[in-house]
Amino acid sequence: MEERITELELRFMHQENTIQELNDTVCRQEIAIERIERELTLLRNQLYAIEPGAGGKVDAEETPPHY
């Protein structure tokens, strides 16, 4: 009986360790995603500053570049 309890305690400790590792990974990913979102916003702002019409909008009067 004591051997079974020891086995369960070991499994529990392993699961707790795994949960903590997963939590740490999710936290790092959240920080990375937030950084990427900020960088994307900055890049969009820089793009719009360079070319205000950038962003997928094409002027109806403008002739496409291949003509």
N, C-alpha and C positions, 0 to 999 in steps of 0.2 A: 504494500500500500504506500509506503513512504517513497519508494522508487517512482511510483506513478505521480505522486505529488511533485517530486523533484523534476520529473520530465515536464509536467505542466508549467512549473515555474520557469524552466529553461525556455519553453516555447513562448511563454508570456514575455519574458525579457527580450527574446529575439524579435517578437512582434512590436514591442515598444520601441526598440532600436530602429526597426524598419520604418515605423510610423514617423519617428523623429527625422530620419534621413529624408523621407518623402516630403515632410513639412519644410525642411531646410531647402530642398530642391524647388518646391513651389514658391517659397519666399524669394529665392534668387531669380527665378523666372519672372516673377511679378516686377521685381526691380529692373530687370533687363527690358521687359516690355514697356515699362514706364519711360525708361531712357530712350528706347527706340521711338516711341510715340512723340517725345519731345523733339528728338532729332528730325523726325519726319515733318513736324510742324515747322521747325526752323527752315528746313529745305524747301518746303512749300512757300513759305514767306519769301525766301531768297529768290525762288523761281518767279513768283509773281512780281517781285521788285524789278527783276531783270526784264521780264516780258509780261506785262500786265494782262495780256490776252491769253496767256498760257493757262491750261487747265482743261483743255478739251473743247473749248468753244471756238468754232470756226465762223468767221464773218461770212455772211451769205453772199456778199459782193466780191469777196476775195477769190481769185482764180487759184485752183490747186497748183502746187509747185511743179507737177509733171506736165503742165501745158505750156 
